[in-house]
Amino acid sequence: MKRRYLPLLLIPILAVLAYVVLPNAASRADEEPAVAPKNTEGKEVAQATGSPKSTEGSKSVAASAKETASKTYPALLPGMGALEGKVVLVGDPPAPEAFAVSTSNKDHAACVAHVRSERLTLSADKEIRDVVIAISGYKPKTRVKPQKSAVINNDKCSFVPHVLAVTRGTRVQLTNNDPFMHNTHGLLGNEFNLAVMKGVPQRQRLAKPGWTALQCDIHPWMKGHIHVFDHDLFDVSDAAGDFKLVNIPPGEYEIEVWHEKLAFSFDPKTWRKVGKVKIEAGKTARLDFTLPTP
């Protein structure tokens, strides 16, 4: 390689170092969440922790709804059933968690007006966003295919969506809407660390099932989560607390849940079990459940 090209190759490396070496003290250490329960056969079951009313910060529920407005589900196949429901907090929402953007961070001015804690996001009616719902222990007869589309966007100094669930082998696209650099750092499950500039998306294959924690080392308050499944019978509740699982073979199943604050677990085998549902061909079962505030 000709020497004259070496400076050009060093530019992106030096840019990353400049961001990481500069003071980027985290505003606070995120505490470990608790665990949450769920409902059985369409009734209420529950347990959980909570957070403030509409959200733990300033981001509006309308904005949260916009994030999930594009969610679509596959058509119901012959001989299959479905499950749908809603997740709601019971009791008074806990006080908002203290959350701040470090003033020493070079992007403080651009981020401070937009970010908030997303460990518990509630609607005005206390419907809970970002609850992961799945069929417990389900083993498909054939290996499920990777999803065709999955995106995590670095937007206004936050990961959007805050919680993503995908099938094993999916290549998630990492994008950046902000005018400055982010890095998307995956830990624990699928480990990766990619610098993401505006207009230059990155792609990362998620080969390992389980929970992957996300953080941005440049902006330490940015946290997110990815759950990778060996099957496709899962969903993440939207801003209205709604979820839906489609194309479930008929039978009785146990439902389990994960939530960052209300139903936290490192191990998928210890997710909160919330009861059983009966799935019938051509029908949609209903399972609304509540998570109580502590």
C-alpha positions in Angstrom: 0.0 0.0 0.0 1.3 3.4 -0.9 2.4 5.6 2.0 0.3 8.5 0.8 -2.9 6.6 1.6 -1.9 5.8 5.2 -3.0 9.2 6.6 -6.5 8.7 5.1 -6.8 5.3 6.8 -5.8 6.8 10.2 -8.5 9.5 10.1 -11.5 7.3 11.4 -9.2 5.6 14.0 -8.1 8.9 15.4 -11.7 10.2 15.4 -12.8 7.3 17.6 -9.9 7.8 19.9 -10.7 11.5 20.3 -14.2 10.7 21.4 -13.3 7.9 23.8 -10.3 9.6 25.4 -12.1 12.9 26.0 -13.9 13.1 29.4 -17.1 11.0 29.1 -18.0 10.4 32.7 -21.2 8.5 33.1 -23.9 10.4 34.8 -24.8 7.5 37.1 -24.6 3.8 37.3 -27.8 2.0 36.3 -29.1 -0.2 39.0 -30.0 -3.8 38.3 -33.7 -4.2 37.5 -36.1 -6.6 39.2 -38.3 -9.2 37.8 -42.0 -9.3 36.7 -44.9 -11.6 36.3 -47.7 -12.2 34.0 -51.3 -13.4 33.4 -52.8 -16.8 32.9 -55.4 -17.8 30.4 -56.6 -14.3 29.8 -56.8 -13.2 33.5 -54.6 -11.2 35.7 -51.4 -12.4 37.3 -48.5 -10.2 38.1 -45.7 -8.7 40.0 -43.3 -6.1 39.2 -41.7 -2.8 39.9 -42.4 0.4 38.3 -41.5 3.9 37.4 -43.1 7.3 36.8 -46.4 7.9 35.1 -46.3 8.6 31.4 -42.5 7.9 31.4 -39.4 8.2 33.4 -38.5 11.5 31.9 -39.4 14.0 29.2 -39.8 12.0 26.1 -43.5 11.9 25.2 -45.7 8.8 24.8 -46.7 10.2 21.4 -43.0 9.8 20.4 -42.9 6.3 21.8 -46.0 5.4 19.8 -44.4 6.8 16.6 -41.5 4.4 17.3 -43.8 1.4 17.2 -46.3 2.6 14.7 -44.7 0.6 11.8 -44.9 -2.8 13.6 -46.6 -5.4 11.4 -47.4 -9.0 12.0 -47.5 -12.0 9.5 -50.8 -13.3 8.3 -52.3 -16.2 10.3 -51.4 -19.5 8.6 -53.9 -22.3 8.3 -54.0 -24.6 11.3 -52.3 -22.0 13.5 -53.5 -19.7 16.3 -52.4 -16.4 17.9 -52.1 -14.7 21.2 -52.6 -11.0 22.0 -52.9 -8.9 25.1 -51.9 -5.8 27.0 -49.6 -5.0 29.9 -50.6 -2.5 32.5 -49.0 -1.3 35.8 -51.2 -1.6 38.9 -50.8 0.9 41.7 -49.3 4.4 41.7 -46.2 4.7 39.5 -42.9 5.0 41.5 -41.2 8.4 41.5 -39.0 9.0 38.4 -35.5 7.8 38.7 -32.7 10.4 39.0 -31.2 10.8 35.5 -28.7 13.3 34.2 -26.4 13.8 31.3 -22.8 14.5 32.4 -21.8 18.1 31.8 -18.3 17.0 31.0 -19.5 15.1 27.9 -18.6 17.0 24.8 -22.1 16.4 23.4 -23.9 17.5 26.5 -25.6 20.5 25.0 -27.0 18.5 22.0 -28.2 15.6 24.2 -29.5 17.0 27.5 -32.9 18.2 26.3 -33.8 14.9 24.7 -32.6 12.0 26.9 -34.4 10.3 29.8 -34.4 7.1 31.7 -36.3 4.4 29.7 -36.1 1.7 32.3 -39.8 2.0 32.7 -41.9 3.8 30.1 -45.6 4.2 30.8 -48.5 5.7 28.9 -51.0 8.1 30.6 -53.1 4.9 31.4 -50.0 3.2 32.9 -49.7 0.8 29.9 -46.1 -0.6 29.9 -43.8 -0.4 26.9 -40.7 -2.7 26.3 -42.0 -5.8 28.0 -40.7 -8.9 26.1 -43.3 -11.7 25.9 -42.5 -15.2 24.7 -43.6 -18.8 24.7 -41.6 -20.5 27.4 -39.3 -23.3 26.3 -40.7 -23.4 22.8 -38.7 -25.5 20.4 -39.7 -25.2 16.7 -39.7 -28.3 14.5 -37.5 -26.5 11.9 -34.9 -23.8 12.4 -36.4 -20.4 12.1 -35.0 -18.0 9.6 -33.3 -14.7 10.5 -35.5 -11.7 10.3 -35.2 -9.7 7.0 -35.2 -6.3 8.8 -34.1 -5.2 12.2 -32.8 -1.7 13.0 -31.4 0.1 16.1 -31.0 3.8 15.5 -28.9 6.2 17.5 -31.3 9.1 17.7 -31.1 12.1 19.9 -28.5 10.3 22.1 -30.8 7.3 22.7 -31.1 3.8 21.3 -34.3 3.4 19.3 -35.9 1.1 20.0 -34.8 0.7 23.6 -35.6 -3.0 23.5 -35.3 -5.2 20.4 -36.2 -8.9 20.0 -35.1 -10.9 16.9 -34.6 -14.4 15.7 -31.1 -16.0 15.8 -28.9 -15.1 12.9 -30.6 -11.8 12.2 -28.3 -9.0 10.9 -29.3 -5.9 12.8 -28.6 -2.6 11.0 -27.1 0.1 13.2 -27.8 3.7 12.1 -27.2 7.2 13.4 -29.4 10.2 13.0 -27.2 12.5 15.1 -24.5 14.8 13.7 -21.8 13.3 15.9 -20.3 9.8 16.3 -21.9 7.1 18.4 -20.6 3.6 19.1 -22.9 0.6 19.6 -21.3 -1.7 22.1 -22.9 -5.1 22.6 -22.0 -7.0 25.8 -22.6 -10.4 27.5 -24.6 -12.3 24.8 -23.4 -11.1 21.4 -20.3 -9.0 21.8 -19.4 -6.3 19.3 -18.3 -2.7 19.3 -19.0 -0.6 16.2 -18.5 3.1 15.5 -21.5 4.5 13.8 -21.4 7.8 11.9 -24.4 9.6 10.4 -25.2 8.2 7.0 -22.8 5.3 7.4 -24.9 2.4 8.8 -23.2 -0.8 10.2 -24.5 -4.3 10.3 -24.0 -6.9 13.0 -25.1 -10.6 12.9 -26.6 -11.8 16.1 -25.6 -15.4 16.3 -26.0 -16.2 20.0 -29.4 -16.6 21.6 -30.1 -14.8 24.9 -29.8 -11.2 26.2 -27.3 -8.7 24.8 -26.9 -5.4 26.7 -26.2 -2.3 24.6 -24.3 0.8 25.6 -22.6 3.7 23.9 -19.2 4.3 25.4 -19.0 7.8 24.0 -22.3 8.7 25.7 -22.4 6.4 28.8 -26.1 7.1 29.7 -27.2 5.4 26.4 -28.4 1.9 27.3 -30.4 -0.6 25.3 -31.2 -4.3 25.1 -31.4 -7.0 22.4 -33.1 -10.4 23.0 -32.2 -13.2 20.5 -34.5 -16.2 20.2 -34.2 -19.7 18.6 -37.9 -19.4 17.7 -40.2 -16.7 16.5 -43.0 -16.8 19.1 -42.2 -13.5 20.9 -43.0 -9.8 20.9 -42.1 -6.6 22.6 -45.0 -4.5 24.0 -45.5 -1.2 22.3 -46.3 2.3 23.7 -49.9 1.2 24.4 -48.7 -2.0 26.2 -50.0 -4.2 23.4 -48.4 -7.3 22.1 -49.2 -10.2 19.7 -47.7 -13.6 18.9 -48.7 -15.1 15.6 -48.7 -18.6 14.1 -48.6 -20.6 17.3 -49.2 -24.3 16.8 -52.4 -25.4 18.8 -51.8 -26.5 22.3 -51.2 -25.3 25.9 -48.3 -23.1 26.6 -46.7 -21.3 29.5 -46.0 -17.6 28.9 -42.9 -15.8 30.3 -41.8 -12.2 30.3 -38.8 -10.0 30.7 -38.6 -6.3 31.6 -35.6 -4.2 32.4 -37.0 -2.9 35.6 -40.1 -5.0 36.4 -39.0 -8.5 35.4 -35.3 -8.6 35.0 -33.3 -11.7 34.5 -29.8 -12.5 33.1 -30.8 -16.0 32.1 -33.7 -16.8 29.7 -34.3 -19.9 31.8 -35.3 -17.9 34.8 -37.7 -15.5 33.1 -40.9 -14.8 35.0 -43.5 -17.4 34.3 -47.1 -16.1 34.3 -49.4 -19.0 33.6 -50.7 -21.1 30.7 -52.8 -20.2 27.6 -54.7 -22.5 25.3 -54.1 -21.9 21.6 -56.7 -23.1 19.1 -56.3 -23.3 15.3 -57.8 -20.2 13.6 -58.4 -18.4 16.8 -56.7 -15.6 18.8 -56.4 -16.1 22.5 -56.3 -13.1 24.9 -53.9 -12.6 27.8 -54.1 -9.2 29.5 -51.9 -8.9 32.6 -50.8 -6.4 35.2 -47.5 -5.8 36.9 -47.9 -4.3 40.3 -45.9 -1.3 41.5 -43.8 -2.0 44.6 
